[in-house]
Amino acid sequence: MGTCEVCWSREAEFRCAVCGRAVCAAHYVAERGMCSVCYENLCSVCGERLAVDSCAVCGRLICRRCSVELQPGIRVCSECATGLRERLKSDSRLRYLERLLGRGQQP
């Protein structure tokens, strides 16, 4: 199978079911059937799909299904989207999101 496509030093023994990488035992998560790279990039909300972004509020990795896109390139997780308007009032670090919500977005 060749060399592990993560560490490039060990012999590859497995193939990731998600991305197809050839990986060694040290970089294979057997219970999930995937390489460590894919495992570390799973959505923090559902733990099932690969993340496409991180939440603009809490910073967790999120997939498309578990997030709301406020505008291209800015997503919030479904958990933070609930009550986001109230949260903006109390957290000044999130004020930049107010202008996105003012454009008719309903998280």
Gaussian input, Z-matrix of N, CA and C with variables (Angstrom, degrees):
# hf/3-21g

backbone

0 1
 N
 C     1     B1
 C     2     B2     1     A1
 N     3     B3     2     A2     1     D1
 C     4     B4     3     A3     2     D2
 C     5     B5     4     A4     3     D3
 N     6     B6     5     A5     4     D4
 C     7     B7     6     A6     5     D5
 C     8     B8     7     A7     6     D6
 N     9     B9     8     A8     7     D7
 C    10    B10     9     A9     8     D8
 C    11    B11    10    A10     9     D9
 N    12    B12    11    A11    10    D10
 C    13    B13    12    A12    11    D11
 C    14    B14    13    A13    12    D12
 N    15    B15    14    A14    13    D13
 C    16    B16    15    A15    14    D14
 C    17    B17    16    A16    15    D15
 N    18    B18    17    A17    16    D16
 C    19    B19    18    A18    17    D17
 C    20    B20    19    A19    18    D18
 N    21    B21    20    A20    19    D19
 C    22    B22    21    A21    20    D20
 C    23    B23    22    A22    21    D21
 N    24    B24    23    A23    22    D22
 C    25    B25    24    A24    23    D23
 C    26    B26    25    A25    24    D24
 N    27    B27    26    A26    25    D25
 C    28    B28    27    A27    26    D26
 C    29    B29    28    A28    27    D27
 N    30    B30    29    A29    28    D28
 C    31    B31    30    A30    29    D29
 C    32    B32    31    A31    30    D30
 N    33    B33    32    A32    31    D31
 C    34    B34    33    A33    32    D32
 C    35    B35    34    A34    33    D33
 N    36    B36    35    A35    34    D34
 C    37    B37    36    A36    35    D35
 C    38    B38    37    A37    36    D36
 N    39    B39    38    A38    37    D37
 C    40    B40    39    A39    38    D38
 C    41    B41    40    A40    39    D39
 N    42    B42    41    A41    40    D40
 C    43    B43    42    A42    41    D41
 C    44    B44    43    A43    42    D42
 N    45    B45    44    A44    43    D43
 C    46    B46    45    A45    44    D44
 C    47    B47    46    A46    45    D45
 N    48    B48    47    A47    46    D46
 C    49    B49    48    A48    47    D47
 C    50    B50    49    A49    48    D48
 N    51    B51    50    A50    49    D49
 C    52    B52    51    A51    50    D50
 C    53    B53    52    A52    51    D51
 N    54    B54    53    A53    52    D52
 C    55    B55    54    A54    53    D53
 C    56    B56    55    A55    54    D54
 N    57    B57    56    A56    55    D55
 C    58    B58    57    A57    56    D56
 C    59    B59    58    A58    57    D57
 N    60    B60    59    A59    58    D58
 C    61    B61    60    A60    59    D59
 C    62    B62    61    A61    60    D60
 N    63    B63    62    A62    61    D61
 C    64    B64    63    A63    62    D62
 C    65    B65    64    A64    63    D63
 N    66    B66    65    A65    64    D64
 C    67    B67    66    A66    65    D65
 C    68    B68    67    A67    66    D66
 N    69    B69    68    A68    67    D67
 C    70    B70    69    A69    68    D68
 C    71    B71    70    A70    69    D69
 N    72    B72    71    A71    70    D70
 C    73    B73    72    A72    71    D71
 C    74    B74    73    A73    72    D72
 N    75    B75    74    A74    73    D73
 C    76    B76    75    A75    74    D74
 C    77    B77    76    A76    75    D75
 N    78    B78    77    A77    76    D76
 C    79    B79    78    A78    77    D77
 C    80    B80    79    A79    78    D78
 N    81    B81    80    A80    79    D79
 C    82    B82    81    A81    80    D80
 C    83    B83    82    A82    81    D81
 N    84    B84    83    A83    82    D82
 C    85    B85    84    A84    83    D83
 C    86    B86    85    A85    84    D84
 N    87    B87    86    A86    85    D85
 C    88    B88    87    A87    86    D86
 C    89    B89    88    A88    87    D87
 N    90    B90    89    A89    88    D88
 C    91    B91    90    A90    89    D89
 C    92    B92    91    A91    90    D90
 N    93    B93    92    A92    91    D91
 C    94    B94    93    A93    92    D92
 C    95    B95    94    A94    93    D93
 N    96    B96    95    A95    94    D94
 C    97    B97    96    A96    95    D95
 C    98    B98    97    A97    96    D96
 N    99    B99    98    A98    97    D97
 C   100   B100    99    A99    98    D98
 C   101   B101   100   A100    99    D99
 N   102   B102   101   A101   100   D100
 C   103   B103   102   A102   101   D101
 C   104   B104   103   A103   102   D102
 N   105   B105   104   A104   103   D103
 C   106   B106   105   A105   104   D104
 C   107   B107   106   A106   105   D105
 N   108   B108   107   A107   106   D106
 C   109   B109   108   A108   107   D107
 C   110   B110   109   A109   108   D108
 N   111   B111   110   A110   109   D109
 C   112   B112   111   A111   110   D110
 C   113   B113   112   A112   111   D111
 N   114   B114   113   A113   112   D112
 C   115   B115   114   A114   113   D113
 C   116   B116   115   A115   114   D114
 N   117   B117   116   A116   115   D115
 C   118   B118   117   A117   116   D116
 C   119   B119   118   A118   117   D117
 N   120   B120   119   A119   118   D118
 C   121   B121   120   A120   119   D119
 C   122   B122   121   A121   120   D120
 N   123   B123   122   A122   121   D121
 C   124   B124   123   A123   122   D122
 C   125   B125   124   A124   123   D123
 N   126   B126   125   A125   124   D124
 C   127   B127   126   A126   125   D125
 C   128   B128   127   A127   126   D126
 N   129   B129   128   A128   127   D127
 C   130   B130   129   A129   128   D128
 C   131   B131   130   A130   129   D129
 N   132   B132   131   A131   130   D130
 C   133   B133   132   A132   131   D131
 C   134   B134   133   A133   132   D132
 N   135   B135   134   A134   133   D133
 C   136   B136   135   A135   134   D134
 C   137   B137   136   A136   135   D135
 N   138   B138   137   A137   136   D136
 C   139   B139   138   A138   137   D137
 C   140   B140   139   A139   138   D138
 N   141   B141   140   A140   139   D139
 C   142   B142   141   A141   140   D140
 C   143   B143   142   A142   141   D141
 N   144   B144   143   A143   142   D142
 C   145   B145   144   A144   143   D143
 C   146   B146   145   A145   144   D144
 N   147   B147   146   A146   145   D145
 C   148   B148   147   A147   146   D146
 C   149   B149   148   A148   147   D147
 N   150   B150   149   A149   148   D148
 C   151   B151   150   A150   149   D149
 C   152   B152   151   A151   150   D150
 N   153   B153   152   A152   151   D151
 C   154   B154   153   A153   152   D152
 C   155   B155   154   A154   153   D153
 N   156   B156   155   A155   154   D154
 C   157   B157   156   A156   155   D155
 C   158   B158   157   A157   156   D156
 N   159   B159   158   A158   157   D157
 C   160   B160   159   A159   158   D158
 C   161   B161   160   A160   159   D159
 N   162   B162   161   A161   160   D160
 C   163   B163   162   A162   161   D161
 C   164   B164   163   A163   162   D162
 N   165   B165   164   A164   163   D163
 C   166   B166   165   A165   164   D164
 C   167   B167   166   A166   165   D165
 N   168   B168   167   A167   166   D166
 C   169   B169   168   A168   167   D167
 C   170   B170   169   A169   168   D168
 N   171   B171   170   A170   169   D169
 C   172   B172   171   A171   170   D170
 C   173   B173   172   A172   171   D171
 N   174   B174   173   A173   172   D172
 C   175   B175   174   A174   173   D173
 C   176   B176   175   A175   174   D174
 N   177   B177   176   A176   175   D175
 C   178   B178   177   A177   176   D176
 C   179   B179   178   A178   177   D177
 N   180   B180   179   A179   178   D178
 C   181   B181   180   A180   179   D179
 C   182   B182   181   A181   180   D180
 N   183   B183   182   A182   181   D181
 C   184   B184   183   A183   182   D182
 C   185   B185   184   A184   183   D183
 N   186   B186   185   A185   184   D184
 C   187   B187   186   A186   185   D185
 C   188   B188   187   A187   186   D186
 N   189   B189   188   A188   187   D187
 C   190   B190   189   A189   188   D188
 C   191   B191   190   A190   189   D189
 N   192   B192   191   A191   190   D190
 C   193   B193   192   A192   191   D191
 C   194   B194   193   A193   192   D192
 N   195   B195   194   A194   193   D193
 C   196   B196   195   A195   194   D194
 C   197   B197   196   A196   195   D195
 N   198   B198   197   A197   196   D196
 C   199   B199   198   A198   197   D197
 C   200   B200   199   A199   198   D198
 N   201   B201   200   A200   199   D199
 C   202   B202   201   A201   200   D200
 C   203   B203   202   A202   201   D201
 N   204   B204   203   A203   202   D202
 C   205   B205   204   A204   203   D203
 C   206   B206   205   A205   204   D204
 N   207   B207   206   A206   205   D205
 C   208   B208   207   A207   206   D206
 C   209   B209   208   A208   207   D207
 N   210   B210   209   A209   208   D208
 C   211   B211   210   A210   209   D209
 C   212   B212   211   A211   210   D210
 N   213   B213   212   A212   211   D211
 C   214   B214   213   A213   212   D212
 C   215   B215   214   A214   213   D213
 N   216   B216   215   A215   214   D214
 C   217   B217   216   A216   215   D215
 C   218   B218   217   A217   216   D216
 N   219   B219   218   A218   217   D217
 C   220   B220   219   A219   218   D218
 C   221   B221   220   A220   219   D219
 N   222   B222   221   A221   220   D220
 C   223   B223   222   A222   221   D221
 C   224   B224   223   A223   222   D222
 N   225   B225   224   A224   223   D223
 C   226   B226   225   A225   224   D224
 C   227   B227   226   A226   225   D225
 N   228   B228   227   A227   226   D226
 C   229   B229   228   A228   227   D227
 C   230   B230   229   A229   228   D228
 N   231   B231   230   A230   229   D229
 C   232   B232   231   A231   230   D230
 C   233   B233   232   A232   231   D231
 N   234   B234   233   A233   232   D232
 C   235   B235   234   A234   233   D233
 C   236   B236   235   A235   234   D234
 N   237   B237   236   A236   235   D235
 C   238   B238   237   A237   236   D236
 C   239   B239   238   A238   237   D237
 N   240   B240   239   A239   238   D238
 C   241   B241   240   A240   239   D239
 C   242   B242   241   A241   240   D240
 N   243   B243   242   A242   241   D241
 C   244   B244   243   A243   242   D242
 C   245   B245   244   A244   243   D243
 N   246   B246   245   A245   244   D244
 C   247   B247   246   A246   245   D245
 C   248   B248   247   A247   246   D246
 N   249   B249   248   A248   247   D247
 C   250   B250   249   A249   248   D248
 C   251   B251   250   A250   249   D249
 N   252   B252   251   A251   250   D250
 C   253   B253   252   A252   251   D251
 C   254   B254   253   A253   252   D252
 N   255   B255   254   A254   253   D253
 C   256   B256   255   A255   254   D254
 C   257   B257   256   A256   255   D255
 N   258   B258   257   A257   256   D256
 C   259   B259   258   A258   257   D257
 C   260   B260   259   A259   258   D258
 N   261   B261   260   A260   259   D259
 C   262   B262   261   A261   260   D260
 C   263   B263   262   A262   261   D261
 N   264   B264   263   A263   262   D262
 C   265   B265   264   A264   263   D263
 C   266   B266   265   A265   264   D264
 N   267   B267   266   A266   265   D265
 C   268   B268   267   A267   266   D266
 C   269   B269   268   A268   267   D267
 N   270   B270   269   A269   268   D268
 C   271   B271   270   A270   269   D269
 C   272   B272   271   A271   270   D270
 N   273   B273   272   A272   271   D271
 C   274   B274   273   A273   272   D272
 C   275   B275   274   A274   273   D273
 N   276   B276   275   A275   274   D274
 C   277   B277   276   A276   275   D275
 C   278   B278   277   A277   276   D276
 N   279   B279   278   A278   277   D277
 C   280   B280   279   A279   278   D278
 C   281   B281   280   A280   279   D279
 N   282   B282   281   A281   280   D280
 C   283   B283   282   A282   281   D281
 C   284   B284   283   A283   282   D282
 N   285   B285   284   A284   283   D283
 C   286   B286   285   A285   284   D284
 C   287   B287   286   A286   285   D285
 N   288   B288   287   A287   286   D286
 C   289   B289   288   A288   287   D287
 C   290   B290   289   A289   288   D288
 N   291   B291   290   A290   289   D289
 C   292   B292   291   A291   290   D290
 C   293   B293   292   A292   291   D291
 N   294   B294   293   A293   292   D292
 C   295   B295   294   A294   293   D293
 C   296   B296   295   A295   294   D294
 N   297   B297   296   A296   295   D295
 C   298   B298   297   A297   296   D296
 C   299   B299   298   A298   297   D297
 N   300   B300   299   A299   298   D298
 C   301   B301   300   A300   299   D299
 C   302   B302   301   A301   300   D300
 N   303   B303   302   A302   301   D301
 C   304   B304   303   A303   302   D302
 C   305   B305   304   A304   303   D303
 N   306   B306   305   A305   304   D304
 C   307   B307   306   A306   305   D305
 C   308   B308   307   A307   306   D306
 N   309   B309   308   A308   307   D307
 C   310   B310   309   A309   308   D308
 C   311   B311   310   A310   309   D309
 N   312   B312   311   A311   310   D310
 C   313   B313   312   A312   311   D311
 C   314   B314   313   A313   312   D312
 N   315   B315   314   A314   313   D313
 C   316   B316   315   A315   314   D314
 C   317   B317   316   A316   315   D315
 N   318   B318   317   A317   316   D316
 C   319   B319   318   A318   317   D317
 C   320   B320   319   A319   318   D318

   B1=1.4578
   B2=1.5198
   B3=1.3102
   B4=1.4561
   B5=1.5171
   B6=1.3039
   B7=1.4659
   B8=1.5264
   B9=1.3220
   B10=1.4647
   B11=1.5238
   B12=1.3284
   B13=1.4646
   B14=1.5323
   B15=1.3348
   B16=1.4597
   B17=1.5207
   B18=1.3309
   B19=1.4711
   B20=1.5307
   B21=1.3156
   B22=1.4590
   B23=1.5246
   B24=1.3522
   B25=1.4623
   B26=1.5257
   B27=1.2983
   B28=1.4704
   B29=1.5247
   B30=1.3009
   B31=1.4579
   B32=1.5332
   B33=1.3065
   B34=1.4687
   B35=1.5204
   B36=1.3291
   B37=1.4613
   B38=1.5195
   B39=1.3291
   B40=1.4608
   B41=1.5187
   B42=1.3250
   B43=1.4581
   B44=1.5265
   B45=1.3187
   B46=1.4644
   B47=1.5283
   B48=1.3265
   B49=1.4694
   B50=1.5244
   B51=1.3144
   B52=1.4650
   B53=1.5327
   B54=1.3282
   B55=1.4704
   B56=1.5258
   B57=1.3248
   B58=1.4604
   B59=1.5128
   B60=1.3504
   B61=1.4648
   B62=1.5322
   B63=1.3207
   B64=1.4567
   B65=1.5269
   B66=1.3355
   B67=1.4656
   B68=1.5225
   B69=1.3273
   B70=1.4652
   B71=1.5278
   B72=1.3147
   B73=1.4596
   B74=1.5263
   B75=1.3313
   B76=1.4649
   B77=1.5328
   B78=1.3197
   B79=1.4674
   B80=1.5262
   B81=1.3246
   B82=1.4609
   B83=1.5191
   B84=1.3034
   B85=1.4620
   B86=1.5275
   B87=1.3283
   B88=1.4615
   B89=1.5261
   B90=1.3338
   B91=1.4695
   B92=1.5319
   B93=1.3133
   B94=1.4675
   B95=1.5315
   B96=1.3349
   B97=1.4651
   B98=1.5123
   B99=1.3417
   B100=1.4634
   B101=1.5172
   B102=1.3174
   B103=1.4624
   B104=1.5318
   B105=1.3069
   B106=1.4661
   B107=1.5252
   B108=1.3216
   B109=1.4655
   B110=1.5287
   B111=1.3211
   B112=1.4666
   B113=1.5277
   B114=1.3248
   B115=1.4632
   B116=1.5356
   B117=1.3168
   B118=1.4675
   B119=1.5241
   B120=1.3225
   B121=1.4597
   B122=1.5260
   B123=1.3268
   B124=1.4582
   B125=1.5215
   B126=1.3000
   B127=1.4592
   B128=1.5247
   B129=1.3215
   B130=1.4654
   B131=1.5227
   B132=1.3210
   B133=1.4590
   B134=1.5276
   B135=1.3356
   B136=1.4742
   B137=1.5233
   B138=1.3273
   B139=1.4569
   B140=1.5183
   B141=1.3255
   B142=1.4631
   B143=1.5210
   B144=1.3216
   B145=1.4615
   B146=1.5256
   B147=1.3375
   B148=1.4580
   B149=1.5230
   B150=1.3103
   B151=1.4598
   B152=1.5267
   B153=1.3234
   B154=1.4663
   B155=1.5204
   B156=1.3340
   B157=1.4595
   B158=1.5196
   B159=1.3199
   B160=1.4643
   B161=1.5226
   B162=1.3097
   B163=1.4603
   B164=1.5253
   B165=1.3211
   B166=1.4644
   B167=1.5209
   B168=1.3243
   B169=1.4606
   B170=1.5301
   B171=1.3321
   B172=1.4680
   B173=1.5291
   B174=1.3379
   B175=1.4571
   B176=1.5148
   B177=1.3415
   B178=1.4664
   B179=1.5201
   B180=1.3315
   B181=1.4554
   B182=1.5220
   B183=1.3472
   B184=1.4594
   B185=1.5275
   B186=1.3315
   B187=1.4642
   B188=1.5245
   B189=1.3164
   B190=1.4704
   B191=1.5250
   B192=1.3220
   B193=1.4635
   B194=1.5170
   B195=1.3068
   B196=1.4673
   B197=1.5200
   B198=1.3278
   B199=1.4590
   B200=1.5222
   B201=1.3109
   B202=1.4615
   B203=1.5187
   B204=1.3153
   B205=1.4599
   B206=1.5284
   B207=1.3326
   B208=1.4617
   B209=1.5164
   B210=1.3115
   B211=1.4619
   B212=1.5124
   B213=1.3357
   B214=1.4633
   B215=1.5342
   B216=1.2991
   B217=1.4580
   B218=1.5155
   B219=1.3301
   B220=1.4718
   B221=1.5170
   B222=1.3211
   B223=1.4638
   B224=1.5162
   B225=1.3201
   B226=1.4677
   B227=1.5183
   B228=1.3150
   B229=1.4579
   B230=1.5275
   B231=1.3105
   B232=1.4611
   B233=1.5246
   B234=1.3092
   B235=1.4658
   B236=1.5252
   B237=1.3223
   B238=1.4639
   B239=1.5280
   B240=1.3339
   B241=1.4585
   B242=1.5215
   B243=1.3276
   B244=1.4559
   B245=1.5201
   B246=1.2850
   B247=1.4669
   B248=1.5120
   B249=1.3261
   B250=1.4630
   B251=1.5251
   B252=1.3098
   B253=1.4731
   B254=1.5272
   B255=1.3211
   B256=1.4604
   B257=1.5292
   B258=1.3011
   B259=1.4644
   B260=1.5274
   B261=1.3289
   B262=1.4645
   B263=1.5188
   B264=1.3137
   B265=1.4583
   B266=1.5250
   B267=1.3264
   B268=1.4572
   B269=1.5287
   B270=1.3208
   B271=1.4642
   B272=1.5324
   B273=1.3057
   B274=1.4702
   B275=1.5322
   B276=1.3262
   B277=1.4672
   B278=1.5261
   B279=1.3230
   B280=1.4572
   B281=1.5250
   B282=1.3071
   B283=1.4671
   B284=1.5342
   B285=1.3092
   B286=1.4658
   B287=1.5242
   B288=1.3192
   B289=1.4561
   B290=1.5276
   B291=1.3201
   B292=1.4638
   B293=1.5276
   B294=1.3189
   B295=1.4700
   B296=1.5213
   B297=1.3157
   B298=1.4679
   B299=1.5246
   B300=1.3040
   B301=1.4556
   B302=1.5182
   B303=1.3102
   B304=1.4463
   B305=1.5096
   B306=1.3198
   B307=1.4612
   B308=1.5224
   B309=1.3039
   B310=1.4647
   B311=1.5100
   B312=1.3060
   B313=1.4590
   B314=1.5245
   B315=1.2987
   B316=1.4593
   B317=1.5109
   B318=1.3162
   B319=1.4637
   B320=1.5139
   A1=110.39
   A2=117.83
   A3=120.25
   A4=113.43
   A5=115.05
   A6=122.75
   A7=110.22
   A8=115.53
   A9=122.10
   A10=109.34
   A11=116.33
   A12=121.42
   A13=112.95
   A14=116.67
   A15=120.53
   A16=109.72
   A17=116.99
   A18=120.11
   A19=113.41
   A20=117.41
   A21=123.78
   A22=113.92
   A23=116.97
   A24=118.49
   A25=113.15
   A26=118.74
   A27=122.50
   A28=110.65
   A29=114.31
   A30=121.37
   A31=109.64
   A32=117.43
   A33=122.23
   A34=109.70
   A35=115.42
   A36=121.55
   A37=112.46
   A38=117.13
   A39=121.72
   A40=110.60
   A41=115.20
   A42=121.08
   A43=107.56
   A44=116.34
   A45=122.42
   A46=109.75
   A47=116.13
   A48=121.15
   A49=112.13
   A50=117.96
   A51=121.22
   A52=111.32
   A53=116.81
   A54=120.23
   A55=113.84
   A56=116.92
   A57=120.26
   A58=115.56
   A59=117.86
   A60=120.14
   A61=110.52
   A62=115.10
   A63=121.73
   A64=106.22
   A65=117.19
   A66=120.31
   A67=112.02
   A68=114.32
   A69=121.12
   A70=109.25
   A71=117.12
   A72=121.91
   A73=112.33
   A74=117.07
   A75=120.77
   A76=112.06
   A77=117.24
   A78=120.78
   A79=112.20
   A80=116.01
   A81=121.68
   A82=109.28
   A83=117.51
   A84=122.98
   A85=105.65
   A86=115.51
   A87=122.17
   A88=113.47
   A89=117.52
   A90=119.39
   A91=112.83
   A92=117.54
   A93=121.82
   A94=111.81
   A95=117.02
   A96=120.54
   A97=113.42
   A98=116.00
   A99=119.60
   A100=111.64
   A101=114.21
   A102=119.46
   A103=109.88
   A104=116.40
   A105=121.41
   A106=112.18
   A107=118.04
   A108=120.93
   A109=110.06
   A110=117.49
   A111=120.84
   A112=110.54
   A113=116.96
   A114=120.93
   A115=111.57
   A116=116.50
   A117=121.03
   A118=112.58
   A119=117.40
   A120=121.40
   A121=113.17
   A122=116.25
   A123=120.39
   A124=109.99
   A125=115.89
   A126=122.52
   A127=109.52
   A128=116.94
   A129=121.53
   A130=112.72
   A131=117.68
   A132=120.91
   A133=110.40
   A134=117.05
   A135=120.20
   A136=113.72
   A137=117.86
   A138=120.97
   A139=114.07
   A140=117.52
   A141=121.16
   A142=114.00
   A143=117.44
   A144=121.38
   A145=110.44
   A146=115.56
   A147=119.87
   A148=109.96
   A149=115.39
   A150=121.53
   A151=110.16
   A152=115.18
   A153=121.21
   A154=110.86
   A155=117.02
   A156=121.25
   A157=108.09
   A158=115.22
   A159=119.90
   A160=107.72
   A161=116.37
   A162=121.83
   A163=109.92
   A164=116.99
   A165=122.22
   A166=111.61
   A167=117.56
   A168=121.10
   A169=111.41
   A170=117.41
   A171=120.09
   A172=113.89
   A173=118.07
   A174=121.50
   A175=116.17
   A176=117.88
   A177=119.82
   A178=111.26
   A179=116.59
   A180=121.96
   A181=108.57
   A182=116.58
   A183=120.99
   A184=111.55
   A185=115.48
   A186=121.67
   A187=108.71
   A188=117.06
   A189=120.96
   A190=111.95
   A191=116.77
   A192=120.15
   A193=113.55
   A194=117.22
   A195=121.42
   A196=112.54
   A197=116.87
   A198=119.75
   A199=111.80
   A200=114.03
   A201=122.88
   A202=106.46
   A203=116.70
   A204=120.61
   A205=108.77
   A206=116.28
   A207=120.57
   A208=111.24
   A209=115.22
   A210=122.91
   A211=105.04
   A212=119.17
   A213=119.16
   A214=111.76
   A215=115.36
   A216=120.86
   A217=115.15
   A218=117.83
   A219=120.17
   A220=108.88
   A221=114.79
   A222=121.89
   A223=110.21
   A224=115.29
   A225=121.87
   A226=107.01
   A227=116.76
   A228=120.12
   A229=109.16
   A230=115.99
   A231=120.76
   A232=111.50
   A233=117.37
   A234=120.62
   A235=111.12
   A236=118.23
   A237=121.43
   A238=111.42
   A239=117.14
   A240=120.56
   A241=111.32
   A242=116.67
   A243=120.91
   A244=108.13
   A245=116.65
   A246=121.33
   A247=114.22
   A248=117.45
   A249=120.70
   A250=112.17
   A251=117.68
   A252=119.95
   A253=111.42
   A254=117.68
   A255=121.15
   A256=111.06
   A257=115.67
   A258=120.56
   A259=111.43
   A260=115.95
   A261=120.52
   A262=111.66
   A263=116.27
   A264=120.85
   A265=112.07
   A266=116.62
   A267=119.83
   A268=114.87
   A269=118.03
   A270=120.81
   A271=109.80
   A272=116.90
   A273=121.84
   A274=112.72
   A275=118.09
   A276=120.86
   A277=111.81
   A278=116.72
   A279=120.88
   A280=113.34
   A281=117.70
   A282=121.74
   A283=112.73
   A284=117.16
   A285=120.00
   A286=111.94
   A287=118.21
   A288=121.01
   A289=112.32
   A290=117.70
   A291=121.23
   A292=112.30
   A293=116.43
   A294=119.22
   A295=111.45
   A296=118.16
   A297=120.83
   A298=110.26
   A299=117.23
   A300=120.73
   A301=111.71
   A302=116.47
   A303=120.81
   A304=114.23
   A305=117.28
   A306=122.07
   A307=112.10
   A308=116.00
   A309=119.27
   A310=114.73
   A311=118.03
   A312=120.39
   A313=109.73
   A314=117.30
   A315=121.71
   A316=109.87
   A317=118.54
   A318=119.73
   A319=110.53
   D1=-21.18
   D2=177.99
   D3=102.98
   D4=-159.79
   D5=-177.59
   D6=-90.17
   D7=148.22
   D8=177.86
   D9=-58.45
   D10=131.19
   D11=-178.09
   D12=-85.33
   D13=8.43
   D14=174.78
   D15=-106.36
   D16=-55.12
   D17=-177.06
   D18=-94.80
   D19=-19.05
   D20=-179.38
   D21=56.64
   D22=24.24
   D23=178.96
   D24=-129.31
   D25=-24.61
   D26=-178.36
   D27=-105.39
   D28=162.77
   D29=177.28
   D30=-73.79
   D31=131.60
   D32=178.33
   D33=-75.40
   D34=134.93
   D35=179.97
   D36=-120.18
   D37=-18.59
   D38=-174.27
   D39=-131.62
   D40=162.93
   D41=174.76
   D42=-123.04
   D43=130.05
   D44=-179.63
   D45=-66.95
   D46=129.68
   D47=179.62
   D48=-71.65
   D49=-17.32
   D50=-177.28
   D51=-91.95
   D52=-55.56
   D53=-174.06
   D54=-105.94
   D55=-15.55
   D56=179.36
   D57=87.21
   D58=3.65
   D59=178.47
   D60=-61.65
   D61=144.08
   D62=170.51
   D63=-87.46
   D64=124.40
   D65=-174.79
   D66=-134.55
   D67=156.24
   D68=176.41
   D69=-82.38
   D70=173.01
   D71=-178.91
   D72=-61.87
   D73=-32.93
   D74=-179.12
   D75=-69.07
   D76=-22.02
   D77=-178.20
   D78=-114.96
   D79=26.16
   D80=179.39
   D81=-121.94
   D82=128.92
   D83=177.85
   D84=-100.78
   D85=93.48
   D86=-171.24
   D87=-58.70
   D88=-42.01
   D89=-177.59
   D90=-65.20
   D91=-19.98
   D92=178.88
   D93=-107.67
   D94=-13.32
   D95=179.80
   D96=69.12
   D97=29.44
   D98=-177.21
   D99=-137.32
   D100=164.77
   D101=178.52
   D102=-76.44
   D103=163.56
   D104=-178.52
   D105=-64.85
   D106=-29.35
   D107=179.00
   D108=-65.76
   D109=-48.09
   D110=178.22
   D111=-64.68
   D112=-41.82
   D113=-179.73
   D114=-59.60
   D115=-42.49
   D116=-179.28
   D117=-72.07
   D118=-13.85
   D119=-179.31
   D120=-110.47
   D121=22.72
   D122=175.58
   D123=-76.54
   D124=152.31
   D125=176.82
   D126=-57.49
   D127=132.16
   D128=-179.59
   D129=-75.65
   D130=-14.70
   D131=179.99
   D132=-86.35
   D133=-55.65
   D134=-176.58
   D135=-97.14
   D136=-26.73
   D137=-179.08
   D138=69.24
   D139=16.43
   D140=-176.08
   D141=-114.45
   D142=-38.56
   D143=-175.53
   D144=-111.82
   D145=158.60
   D146=177.36
   D147=-69.73
   D148=142.72
   D149=179.70
   D150=-72.13
   D151=147.52
   D152=175.64
   D153=-111.14
   D154=-13.35
   D155=-175.91
   D156=-166.73
   D157=-179.57
   D158=171.68
   D159=-119.22
   D160=150.32
   D161=-177.75
   D162=-64.88
   D163=131.84
   D164=179.79
   D165=-68.77
   D166=-15.26
   D167=-178.84
   D168=-98.34
   D169=-57.86
   D170=-174.31
   D171=-100.19
   D172=-16.22
   D173=176.82
   D174=87.17
   D175=-2.11
   D176=-179.96
   D177=-70.46
   D178=152.09
   D179=175.43
   D180=-69.07
   D181=137.17
   D182=-177.40
   D183=-137.82
   D184=146.74
   D185=174.89
   D186=-94.69
   D187=174.96
   D188=-179.31
   D189=-62.41
   D190=-42.19
   D191=-176.84
   D192=-67.43
   D193=-30.84
   D194=-175.69
   D195=-98.22
   D196=20.69
   D197=-177.47
   D198=-141.68
   D199=165.07
   D200=175.01
   D201=-119.75
   D202=129.38
   D203=179.03
   D204=-91.80
   D205=113.46
   D206=179.78
   D207=-75.03
   D208=-36.64
   D209=171.90
   D210=-163.15
   D211=164.75
   D212=-177.65
   D213=-52.00
   D214=124.80
   D215=178.23
   D216=89.99
   D217=-3.58
   D218=178.05
   D219=-128.72
   D220=111.99
   D221=-179.35
   D222=-123.73
   D223=153.53
   D224=170.89
   D225=-127.85
   D226=148.18
   D227=179.79
   D228=-69.36
   D229=158.70
   D230=-177.73
   D231=-61.34
   D232=-30.07
   D233=179.40
   D234=-71.57
   D235=-42.70
   D236=178.50
   D237=-72.64
   D238=-29.15
   D239=-179.96
   D240=-63.62
   D241=-30.41
   D242=177.66
   D243=-71.29
   D244=117.08
   D245=-179.92
   D246=75.50
   D247=24.23
   D248=-177.15
   D249=-63.29
   D250=-40.81
   D251=-179.19
   D252=-59.00
   D253=-41.08
   D254=178.70
   D255=-68.08
   D256=-37.97
   D257=-179.43
   D258=-65.04
   D259=-35.73
   D260=179.94
   D261=-62.73
   D262=-33.62
   D263=-179.34
   D264=-66.36
   D265=-31.69
   D266=-175.49
   D267=-99.03
   D268=-12.17
   D269=-177.21
   D270=-122.55
   D271=102.08
   D272=-176.01
   D273=-63.53
   D274=-22.84
   D275=179.19
   D276=-66.46
   D277=-19.05
   D278=-177.03
   D279=-100.72
   D280=7.98
   D281=-176.88
   D282=-56.62
   D283=-31.28
   D284=-179.17
   D285=-61.57
   D286=-22.34
   D287=179.47
   D288=-77.95
   D289=-18.83
   D290=-178.13
   D291=-57.41
   D292=-41.69
   D293=-178.81
   D294=-65.23
   D295=-28.75
   D296=178.07
   D297=-73.02
   D298=-37.61
   D299=179.62
   D300=-72.71
   D301=-25.35
   D302=178.73
   D303=-70.58
   D304=-8.93
   D305=-178.02
   D306=-97.51
   D307=26.76
   D308=175.81
   D309=87.21
   D310=5.60
   D311=178.40
   D312=-73.00
   D313=136.07
   D314=179.22
   D315=-122.03
   D316=89.24
   D317=176.92
   D318=-75.47

